[in-house]
């Protein structure tokens, strides 16, 4: 699954593979900073780091709900 999150001035592109575990790659555009994760918790930590503390505080609940509920309903 591919999706994008906007964290001005960046766009964060996610390439997710969720079979037994949620893993994938994050790329922050336009500077191209890239990171990989192998668990939903790692994804959330990377999003905080790439988006910034203030952005994370404003959007954390919505993002966590979007990604953790998806993982729980598919893999519980």
DAHUGI-V941880 format. One record per pair of residues at least 4 apart in sequence whose C-alpha atoms are under 8 Angstrom apart, sorted by the first residue. I is the first residue (numbers start at 0). J is the second residue. D is the distance in Angstrom with one decimal. If there is no record, write none. Layout:
I:J:D
I:J:D
//
This chain:
0:13:7.9
0:14:5.9
0:15:5.1
0:16:6.5
1:12:7.3
1:13:5.5
1:14:4.7
1:15:6.2
2:12:6.0
2:13:5.3
2:14:6.9
3:10:6.6
3:11:5.5
3:12:4.5
3:13:6.0
4:10:5.8
4:11:5.1
4:12:6.6
5:9:6.1
5:10:4.5
5:11:6.1
6:10:5.8
6:11:7.1
6:50:5.4
6:54:6.7
7:50:8.0
9:27:6.3
9:28:5.5
9:29:6.5
9:50:7.5
10:27:5.9
10:28:5.2
10:29:7.3
11:25:6.6
11:26:5.7
11:27:4.5
11:28:6.2
11:49:7.9
12:25:5.7
12:26:5.2
12:27:6.4
12:28:7.5
13:23:7.3
13:24:6.0
13:25:4.8
13:26:6.7
14:23:5.4
14:24:5.3
14:25:6.5
15:21:6.8
15:22:5.8
15:23:4.5
15:24:6.7
16:20:7.9
16:21:5.9
16:22:5.4
16:23:5.7
17:21:4.3
17:22:6.3
17:70:7.8
19:74:7.0
20:37:6.9
20:38:6.1
20:39:7.9
21:37:6.1
21:38:5.1
21:39:5.7
21:70:7.2
22:35:7.6
22:36:5.4
22:37:4.0
22:38:5.5
22:39:7.2
22:42:7.9
23:35:5.7
23:36:5.6
23:37:6.5
24:33:7.1
24:34:5.7
24:35:4.4
24:36:6.4
25:33:5.6
25:34:5.3
25:35:6.2
26:31:5.9
26:32:5.6
26:33:4.4
26:34:6.6
27:31:5.3
27:32:5.2
27:33:6.4
27:49:7.0
28:32:7.2
34:45:7.5
36:41:5.4
36:42:5.8
36:45:7.9
37:41:6.6
37:42:7.7
38:42:6.5
39:43:6.4
39:66:7.2
39:67:6.8
39:70:7.8
40:44:6.3
41:45:6.2
42:46:6.1
43:47:6.3
43:63:7.1
44:48:6.4
45:49:6.0
46:50:5.8
46:55:7.6
47:51:5.6
47:52:6.2
47:54:7.8
47:55:5.3
48:52:7.2
50:54:5.9
50:55:6.4
51:55:6.0
52:56:6.1
53:57:6.4
54:58:6.2
55:59:5.1
58:62:6.2
59:63:5.9
60:64:6.1
61:65:6.2
62:66:6.3
63:67:5.7
63:68:7.8
64:68:5.6
64:69:8.0
65:69:6.4
66:70:6.3
67:71:6.1
68:72:6.0
69:73:6.3
70:74:5.8
70:75:7.6
71:75:5.0
//
